[in-house]
Amino acid sequence: YTWSIEPRTGARELVTVRFTPRGAAAEVSVVHERILDAVTRERHRAGWNGCFDRLQAYAGGGANSIA
């Protein structure tokens, strides 16, 4: 899906979410592209980390890795 926090000119950011079965569980892969600058990229990274931390706590464990 595309993503935009505030009106911008140029290409919209692109978020791709992939679910891969891993036995009785699933691996979630999120790729967030077309981020215009380092400050915005860091804000998104922090936001995604927070989302996955909460998801991990809700689901009861598992690995969490966001580069």
Backbone bond lengths (Angstrom), bond angles and torsions (degrees), N, CA, C in turn:
res aa  C-N    CA-C-N  psi(-1)  N-CA   C-N-CA  omega(-1)  CA-C   N-CA-C  phi
1 Y - - - 1.437 - - 1.512 108.74 -
2 T 1.307 116.97 163.28 1.461 120.03 175.40 1.515 108.60 -95.39
3 W 1.326 114.95 159.50 1.453 120.88 -171.62 1.513 108.84 -141.11
4 S 1.302 116.26 136.16 1.456 120.13 175.42 1.516 108.78 -151.99
5 I 1.325 116.49 124.83 1.458 121.04 178.71 1.524 109.88 -86.07
6 E 1.290 115.94 -38.59 1.454 120.99 -178.37 1.523 108.28 -139.65
7 P 1.312 117.40 157.80 1.467 118.84 179.35 1.530 110.87 -59.91
8 R 1.315 115.97 133.37 1.462 122.13 179.09 1.518 108.75 -140.39
9 T 1.295 114.24 161.22 1.453 118.72 172.56 1.518 108.04 -95.01
10 G 1.299 116.95 157.54 1.456 120.52 178.24 1.516 112.22 90.85
11 A 1.329 114.84 -166.71 1.464 121.67 -175.70 1.523 111.18 -67.22
12 R 1.315 115.18 143.55 1.463 120.48 175.01 1.517 108.77 -78.32
13 E 1.315 115.58 153.15 1.461 119.91 175.66 1.525 108.87 -65.97
14 L 1.323 116.01 153.52 1.460 121.60 -178.71 1.519 109.18 -123.78
15 V 1.332 116.59 127.36 1.461 122.25 177.19 1.524 107.78 -116.80
16 T 1.336 115.67 124.60 1.461 121.81 177.47 1.523 107.96 -114.63
17 V 1.327 116.58 126.22 1.465 122.11 179.75 1.525 107.51 -116.13
18 R 1.330 115.66 128.34 1.468 120.78 -179.33 1.529 108.46 -126.62
19 F 1.327 116.10 133.75 1.461 122.96 176.20 1.522 107.98 -110.28
20 T 1.339 116.90 123.12 1.455 122.21 -179.81 1.522 108.88 -117.73
21 P 1.344 117.72 121.05 1.468 119.73 179.06 1.528 111.19 -60.50
22 R 1.314 116.02 136.59 1.468 123.83 176.27 1.528 107.41 -134.93
23 G 1.330 116.12 78.98 1.462 120.18 -176.29 1.518 109.56 67.21
24 A 1.333 116.40 -124.96 1.464 121.24 179.79 1.531 111.67 -84.14
25 A 1.326 116.77 -1.66 1.465 121.68 -177.89 1.528 109.82 -115.55
26 A 1.302 115.48 -173.79 1.463 121.20 175.92 1.519 109.21 -142.87
27 E 1.316 114.99 142.69 1.460 121.34 173.26 1.522 107.26 -93.52
28 V 1.319 116.61 133.28 1.460 121.73 178.85 1.523 107.78 -108.61
29 S 1.316 115.80 124.87 1.458 121.73 178.19 1.523 108.28 -117.10
30 V 1.331 116.10 127.72 1.460 121.40 179.08 1.522 108.19 -122.77
31 V 1.326 116.15 125.52 1.463 121.71 175.69 1.523 106.72 -119.08
32 H 1.320 115.98 121.69 1.466 122.44 -178.77 1.523 106.76 -113.27
33 E 1.334 116.66 114.10 1.464 122.27 -172.89 1.526 111.98 -118.66
34 R 1.314 114.11 171.93 1.471 123.80 176.46 1.524 112.73 64.53
35 I 1.314 116.57 32.50 1.462 121.08 177.79 1.527 107.23 -81.34
36 L 1.316 116.14 128.48 1.458 120.83 -168.46 1.521 116.02 -72.41
37 D 1.332 118.59 -31.37 1.462 118.60 -175.17 1.526 110.69 -149.82
38 A 1.328 115.38 167.26 1.466 121.86 -175.45 1.529 112.32 -65.49
39 V 1.314 117.86 -36.77 1.468 120.65 -179.65 1.529 110.10 -64.20
40 T 1.313 116.55 -46.52 1.463 120.76 178.97 1.522 110.47 -65.35
41 R 1.334 116.92 -40.20 1.465 121.07 178.61 1.530 110.35 -59.66
42 E 1.325 117.69 -42.79 1.464 121.07 179.59 1.529 111.06 -66.43
43 R 1.325 117.30 -39.59 1.467 120.28 177.36 1.525 110.85 -62.30
44 H 1.323 116.40 -42.72 1.469 119.91 178.04 1.528 110.83 -65.50
45 R 1.336 117.15 -42.77 1.469 120.56 179.51 1.525 109.93 -58.27
46 A 1.324 116.40 -45.96 1.465 120.42 178.97 1.531 110.68 -63.10
47 G 1.315 117.03 -40.43 1.463 120.70 178.57 1.519 112.57 -64.65
48 W 1.336 116.17 -45.14 1.469 119.32 178.35 1.524 110.73 -64.08
49 N 1.333 117.19 -41.60 1.471 119.62 177.77 1.524 110.54 -57.96
50 G 1.323 117.09 -43.65 1.457 120.64 178.44 1.522 111.85 -62.17
51 C 1.321 116.74 -42.78 1.473 120.78 178.50 1.521 111.11 -61.18
52 F 1.326 116.23 -46.37 1.461 119.08 -177.78 1.525 112.25 -72.42
53 D 1.328 117.88 -31.26 1.468 119.79 174.30 1.530 110.12 -61.65
54 R 1.331 116.79 -44.46 1.467 120.65 179.45 1.528 111.02 -67.43
55 L 1.329 117.28 -39.84 1.463 120.60 177.67 1.523 110.55 -63.41
56 Q 1.324 116.49 -42.69 1.461 121.05 178.91 1.528 110.65 -62.25
57 A 1.324 117.14 -43.80 1.466 120.58 178.83 1.525 110.54 -63.51
58 Y 1.317 117.14 -41.50 1.463 121.84 179.66 1.527 110.98 -64.82
59 A 1.337 115.90 -41.51 1.468 120.75 -176.46 1.528 112.43 -80.78
60 G 1.315 116.96 -13.74 1.456 119.45 175.23 1.511 115.94 89.59
61 G 1.310 118.34 33.35 1.464 119.60 173.75 1.503 112.56 127.07
62 G 1.327 114.78 -161.58 1.456 121.04 -178.58 1.512 111.44 97.11
63 A 1.310 115.55 171.58 1.464 121.55 -177.34 1.519 110.50 -86.46
64 N 1.312 115.97 149.91 1.461 122.65 177.88 1.513 107.52 -136.18
65 S 1.319 117.20 116.71 1.456 120.44 -179.19 1.511 109.66 -141.74
66 I 1.323 115.73 116.85 1.459 120.73 176.36 1.517 107.74 -128.38
67 A 1.313 115.71 122.53 1.468 120.57 179.97 1.505 110.57 -90.89
